[in-house]
Amino acid sequence: MAHRTHRHRPEGPCHFSLMSLSATRRLLLAAAPLVLLWLAVAWALGGAG
């Protein structure tokens, strides 16, 4: 039998993890184009060389 006594609180670690997740998503969305550009340049240099 599973205990269902766990409740999510706004000030609890769940809320903090959601804030951290949103910050991580924003960081990834901002860094994704730079990573893709770096990969494209590295691939082009590797193919040209």
Secondary structure, 3 states (H helix, E strand, C coil): CCCCCCCCCCCCHHHHHHHHHHHHHHHHHHHHHHHHHHHHHHHHHHHHC
